[in-house]
């Protein structure tokens, strides 16, 4: 009698996403957010690019994650250009939110 138990085989994140509609949708949103950031990257000053990360998409609202108040202030000035670029690329974005990330010490 064999009493050895088999552990379930591990899945990659892509395999798990394919088998779950909610994970698949989340994966699509993450990819779309990253694509949006790539589309607007040339609008951002070179020195600010590392300070901005793609954030969540909520219907027609998009969030950018920013590393400091100073970077957020500059990006706020660019929001009309960012929205125009996104609309030109086919994304309907009616609002862009900025969230400042606080670094843990």
N, C-alpha and C positions, 0 to 999 in steps of 0.2 A: 504494500500500500504506500503510495507516494503522498507525503504530507507537505511537500514543498508548495508554497503559495506563490503564484505569479503576480508580480506587481503590474499595474496597468502601465502601458507604454506612454512615455511622456509625449506631449504634443508640442509642436512649435506654435508660436503665437498666431502665425498665418493659418495653420490647420484649425486652431481653436476658433479663430474669427470666421472661417468658412463654415463651421458647423453651428454657429450661433448667429442669428440675424441681428441681435442687439450688439454683439461684438463686431460684426461686420460693419454695421453702421458707424460705430465708434471709430473703427479703423479708417473708414472713408472720410470722416470728419477731421481726423488728425492729418491725413494726407492732404485734404483740401486746405486746411489751415496752413500747412507748410508750403503748399503751392502758392497760396496768397502772399505769404511772406516773401517768397522768391520773386513774385511779380512786382512787389513794391520796393525791393531791396535797393534798386538803383536810385530811388527817391530819397533814401536816407543818407545823411552825411556818413562818409567812410568811418569816421571815429565813433559814430553811434551804432553802427550795424551790430557789433557784438553785444550791445546793451539791450537789443530787442529780440524777443522770442515769440513764436507763434502761439497764440492762446486759443481758448475754446470758441466755437461757432455756435450761436444760438439764434436760429432762424435767420433773420437779416442783420443781426448784430454780430460783430467780430471783436474779440478782445486781443490786444497786444500786451504781452508781459514785458515790463521795462525794469531795468536794474536800478534806476535812481529817479528822484524828483526832477533833477536837471534835464535828464534825457526825456522824461515825460513832457516837460514844458516845451522842449524843442519839437517833439513829435506832435504835440497838440497843434502847433502851427502848421504842420504838414498834412493834417487830416483831410482838408478839402482835396489836395492833390492825390492823396492815397485813395480816397473814395472814387475820384474820377478815374484813376488807373484801374481799380478793381471793376468798376462799371464797364470800362472799355474792354476788359478781358472777359466780360460776361457774368461776373458775380454781382448779384444784387445785394449791396451792403448799404443799409440805411443809417447805421450808426457804428462807430468804432469806439470801443472803450479801452482805456489804458489802466492796467493794474501794475502797481509798483511792487516788485518783489523785494522783500527784506532778507538780506543775507544773514544766515545763522552764524553766530560767532562761536 
